[in-house]
Amino acid sequence: MSFHQLCHRQVETANRASGRDLVAEAKITYPGKDLYEVQLPNALGYSLEILPDRYDAIVCDEGQDFREEFWVPLELLLNDYDTSPLYVFYDDNQNLYARAGTFPIREEAFSLTTNCRNTAPIHEAAYKHYKGIPVSPPDIQGDDVQFDESPNRDAQAGKINARIVDLIARQGISPSDITVLVADALHKAEYYEALRRLPLPKPATWLEEGVRGKTTVLIDTIQRFKGLESPIVILWGLDTIDLSQRQELLYVGISRAKSLLLILGRNTTCVALKAVINS
């Protein structure tokens, strides 16, 4: 579950047990502060006064996205503050939200230096946008990163749709193995709409920002899909962002693909990315 799902579950259980409204109390204590960044994490802290349950160990993934305020209630959820293990997995190259890079860990970090997710071509493409400890490429060979050029959003949507129809109808790929990721989250609605009006082979349907099912092709943003993966990723919406300033975003988007990566964009976008990948 996500950190905020934990907060909601814990707070709702504590509210039922006590008759209190812990979020309302946090809003009084921290007026004007963000609900998800400050008030809800503090409500989680209040719940610990009411609920006795604790955890023998806690594992946190995507630790680079955690604010400093998140760590205290998590540590207090441990059975023993000093001896119960708290494991934090993080990747500074996925720090899209510029969180504080401090963790409540006293031991030295252990680096994971082998890529076990991607094929070799996808690894090489992603790590052109990576800064940090060298990571060994996987032994899994696969198709080269594919590019498809088209001059505008609607034409690109048509090519994406045609490619997905071919994957599902001719190649027998499950719709749930295909994900379209949009880089330009600010204009995501326009990208979603351009695809949503195009038909897929039945029973496949488009799914916007939801939980994938067997018959759904997911459309989402890179930012929201961070930490997840998909056998096939179609990367889109790159024309309307400054590629030179979005290295972390490109790394995250490219590295979500396990087996096949297709990049759609204008000629200038594709040429620029090809030059980096092939350098």
C-alpha positions as CSV (number, residue, x, y, z in Angstrom):
1,M,0.0,0.0,0.0
2,S,1.1,3.6,-0.4
3,F,2.0,5.8,2.6
4,H,-1.2,7.7,2.4
5,Q,-3.3,4.6,2.1
6,L,-1.7,3.5,5.4
7,C,-2.5,6.9,6.9
8,H,-6.2,6.6,5.8
9,R,-6.6,3.0,7.1
10,Q,-4.9,3.7,10.4
11,V,-6.8,7.0,11.0
12,E,-10.2,5.6,10.1
13,T,-9.7,2.7,12.4
14,A,-8.6,5.0,15.2
15,N,-11.6,7.3,14.6
16,R,-14.0,4.4,14.9
17,A,-12.4,3.2,18.1
18,S,-12.2,6.6,19.8
19,G,-15.0,8.7,18.4
20,R,-12.5,11.4,17.5
21,D,-11.8,13.0,14.1
22,L,-8.0,12.9,13.9
23,V,-7.7,14.7,10.6
24,A,-9.9,17.5,11.9
25,E,-7.6,17.7,14.9
26,A,-4.5,17.9,12.7
27,K,-6.1,20.7,10.7
28,I,-6.6,22.7,13.9
29,T,-3.0,22.1,14.9
30,Y,-1.6,22.8,11.4
31,P,-4.0,25.3,9.9
32,G,-3.4,26.0,6.2
33,K,-0.9,23.2,5.8
34,D,-1.2,20.6,3.0
35,L,-3.5,17.7,3.8
36,Y,-1.3,15.0,2.4
37,E,2.1,16.5,3.2
38,V,1.5,17.6,6.8
39,Q,-2.0,17.1,8.2
40,L,-2.6,13.4,7.3
41,P,0.9,12.2,8.4
42,N,0.3,13.9,11.8
43,A,-3.1,12.3,12.1
44,L,-1.3,9.0,11.6
45,G,0.9,10.0,14.6
46,Y,-2.2,10.7,16.7
47,S,-3.6,7.3,15.9
48,L,-0.7,5.7,17.6
49,E,-2.1,7.0,20.9
50,I,-5.3,5.0,20.3
51,L,-4.3,1.8,18.5
52,P,-1.9,-0.7,20.0
53,D,-0.9,-2.6,16.9
54,R,2.7,-2.4,15.8
55,Y,4.9,-4.0,13.1
56,D,7.9,-6.3,13.5
57,A,9.5,-4.7,10.4
58,I,8.6,-2.0,7.8
59,V,9.8,-1.9,4.2
60,C,9.5,1.4,2.4
61,D,9.9,1.6,-1.4
62,E,10.5,4.8,-3.3
63,G,12.0,6.4,-0.2
64,Q,13.2,9.4,-2.1
65,D,9.6,10.6,-2.3
66,F,9.1,10.6,1.5
67,R,9.1,13.9,3.3
68,E,10.9,14.2,6.6
69,E,7.5,14.4,8.3
70,F,6.6,10.9,7.1
71,W,9.4,9.1,8.9
72,V,8.5,9.8,12.6
73,P,5.0,8.1,12.6
74,L,6.5,5.2,10.6
75,E,9.3,4.6,13.1
76,L,6.7,4.8,15.9
77,L,4.7,2.0,14.2
78,L,7.6,-0.4,14.9
79,N,7.4,-2.8,17.8
80,D,10.8,-1.7,19.1
81,Y,12.1,1.7,18.0
82,D,15.8,0.6,18.4
83,T,15.8,-3.0,17.2
84,S,12.9,-3.5,14.8
85,P,14.2,-3.2,11.2
86,L,13.2,-0.3,8.9
87,Y,14.3,-1.0,5.3
88,V,14.3,1.9,2.8
89,F,14.7,1.4,-0.9
90,Y,15.4,4.6,-2.9
91,D,16.7,5.9,-6.2
92,D,17.8,9.5,-6.3
93,N,17.4,9.4,-10.1
94,Q,13.6,9.0,-9.5
95,N,13.4,12.0,-7.2
96,L,10.8,13.8,-9.4
97,Y,9.3,15.6,-6.5
98,A,12.5,17.0,-5.0
99,R,12.0,15.6,-1.5
100,A,14.5,16.0,1.2
101,G,17.0,13.2,0.9
102,T,17.2,12.3,4.6
103,F,16.3,8.9,6.0
104,P,16.1,7.7,9.6
105,I,18.8,5.1,8.9
106,R,22.0,4.9,10.9
107,E,23.6,2.1,9.0
108,E,25.6,2.6,5.8
109,A,23.6,2.3,2.6
110,F,23.8,-0.9,0.6
111,S,23.8,-0.3,-3.2
112,L,21.9,-2.5,-5.6
113,T,24.1,-2.5,-8.7
114,T,22.5,-5.0,-11.0
115,N,19.5,-4.2,-13.3
116,C,17.0,-7.0,-13.1
117,R,14.1,-5.3,-14.7
118,N,14.9,-4.2,-18.3
119,T,16.3,-5.7,-21.4
120,A,19.8,-4.6,-22.3
121,P,18.7,-2.0,-25.0
122,I,16.2,-0.4,-22.6
123,H,18.8,-0.4,-19.9
124,E,21.3,1.4,-22.1
125,A,18.7,4.0,-23.2
126,A,17.6,4.7,-19.6
127,Y,21.1,5.0,-18.2
128,K,22.0,7.7,-20.6
129,H,19.9,9.8,-18.3
130,Y,21.2,8.4,-15.0
131,K,23.6,9.9,-12.6
132,G,25.0,7.8,-9.7
133,I,26.6,4.6,-8.8
134,P,27.3,2.5,-12.0
135,V,24.6,-0.2,-12.5
136,S,25.5,-3.4,-14.4
137,P,23.4,-4.1,-17.5
138,P,21.1,-7.2,-17.5
139,D,22.0,-10.3,-19.5
140,I,18.6,-10.2,-21.2
141,Q,18.8,-9.2,-24.8
142,G,15.8,-7.7,-26.6
143,D,14.5,-5.4,-29.3
144,D,16.2,-2.0,-29.8
145,V,14.2,1.0,-28.6
146,Q,11.8,1.9,-31.3
147,F,10.9,5.4,-32.6
148,D,7.9,6.5,-34.6
149,E,7.7,10.1,-35.9
150,S,4.5,12.1,-36.5
151,P,3.9,15.9,-36.7
152,N,1.2,16.4,-34.1
153,R,-0.7,14.9,-31.2
154,D,-3.7,13.5,-33.1
155,A,-1.5,11.9,-35.8
156,Q,0.7,10.4,-33.0
157,A,-2.4,9.1,-31.2
158,G,-3.4,7.3,-34.4
159,K,0.0,5.6,-34.7
160,I,-0.1,4.6,-31.1
161,N,-3.6,3.1,-31.6
162,A,-2.6,1.3,-34.7
163,R,0.5,-0.2,-32.9
164,I,-1.6,-1.4,-30.0
165,V,-4.3,-2.9,-32.2
166,D,-1.5,-4.8,-34.0
167,L,0.0,-6.0,-30.7
168,I,-3.4,-7.2,-29.4
169,A,-5.1,-8.5,-32.5
170,R,-2.2,-9.9,-34.5
171,Q,0.5,-10.7,-32.0
172,G,-1.7,-11.9,-29.2
173,I,-0.4,-9.5,-26.5
174,S,-2.5,-9.1,-23.4
175,P,-3.9,-5.5,-23.2
176,S,-2.7,-5.4,-19.5
177,D,0.9,-5.8,-20.7
178,I,0.7,-2.4,-22.6
179,T,1.0,1.0,-21.0
180,V,1.0,4.4,-22.6
181,L,3.0,6.9,-20.5
182,V,2.6,10.7,-21.0
183,A,5.6,12.8,-20.1
184,D,3.8,16.2,-20.2
185,A,1.6,15.8,-17.1
186,L,0.4,19.4,-17.3
187,H,-1.4,18.7,-20.6
188,K,-2.3,15.1,-19.9
189,A,-6.0,15.6,-20.5
190,E,-5.4,16.5,-24.1
191,Y,-3.3,13.4,-24.6
192,Y,-5.7,11.1,-22.9
193,E,-8.6,12.5,-25.0
194,A,-6.7,12.0,-28.2
195,L,-6.4,8.2,-27.4
196,R,-9.7,7.7,-25.7
197,R,-11.8,8.3,-28.8
198,L,-9.9,5.7,-30.8
199,P,-11.3,2.1,-30.8
200,L,-9.5,-1.0,-29.5
201,P,-10.1,-4.6,-30.4
202,K,-12.9,-6.0,-28.1
203,P,-12.9,-6.7,-25.2
204,A,-9.9,-4.3,-24.7
205,T,-10.7,-0.8,-23.4
206,W,-8.7,2.2,-22.4
207,L,-8.1,2.9,-18.7
208,E,-7.0,6.3,-17.5
209,E,-5.0,6.3,-14.2
210,G,-6.6,3.2,-12.7
211,V,-5.7,-0.3,-11.6
212,R,-5.0,-2.5,-14.6
213,G,-7.2,-5.4,-15.5
214,K,-6.8,-8.2,-18.0
215,T,-8.6,-6.3,-20.8
216,T,-7.4,-2.7,-20.1
217,V,-4.7,-0.7,-21.8
218,L,-3.5,1.8,-19.2
219,I,-2.8,5.5,-20.0
220,D,-1.0,7.3,-17.3
221,T,1.7,9.9,-16.6
222,I,5.4,9.1,-16.0
223,Q,5.1,10.8,-12.6
224,R,2.2,8.6,-11.4
225,F,3.7,5.4,-12.8
226,K,7.0,5.9,-11.1
227,G,8.0,2.7,-9.2
228,L,5.9,0.5,-11.4
229,E,6.7,-1.4,-14.6
230,S,5.1,-2.8,-17.7
231,P,6.2,-5.3,-20.4
232,I,5.5,-2.8,-23.1
233,V,5.7,0.9,-22.7
234,I,4.8,3.5,-25.3
235,L,6.4,6.8,-24.3
236,W,4.5,9.9,-25.5
237,G,4.0,13.6,-24.8
238,L,7.7,14.5,-25.1
239,D,7.2,17.3,-27.7
240,T,5.9,19.8,-25.2
241,I,8.5,19.5,-22.5
242,D,12.2,20.7,-22.3
243,L,14.0,17.4,-22.7
244,S,17.4,18.9,-21.7
245,Q,15.9,19.8,-18.3
246,R,14.0,16.6,-17.6
247,Q,16.7,13.9,-17.3
248,E,15.1,12.3,-14.2
249,L,11.8,12.2,-15.9
250,L,13.3,10.6,-19.0
251,Y,15.2,8.0,-16.9
252,V,12.0,7.1,-15.1
253,G,9.8,6.9,-18.2
254,I,12.3,4.8,-20.2
255,S,13.1,2.4,-17.4
256,R,9.4,1.5,-16.8
257,A,9.5,-0.8,-19.9
258,K,10.6,-4.3,-19.2
259,S,10.7,-5.8,-22.7
260,L,9.7,-3.3,-25.4
261,L,9.9,0.5,-25.6
262,L,8.3,2.6,-28.3
263,I,8.8,6.4,-28.3
264,L,6.4,8.6,-30.2
265,G,7.1,12.3,-31.1
266,R,7.9,14.9,-33.7
267,N,10.9,14.4,-35.9
268,T,13.0,16.9,-33.8
269,T,12.1,15.1,-30.5
270,C,12.9,11.6,-31.9
271,V,16.2,12.9,-33.5
272,A,17.3,14.5,-30.2
273,L,16.6,11.3,-28.1
274,K,18.2,9.0,-30.7
275,A,21.3,11.1,-30.6
276,V,21.5,10.8,-26.8
277,I,20.8,7.1,-26.7
278,N,23.3,6.3,-29.5
279,S,26.0,8.5,-28.1
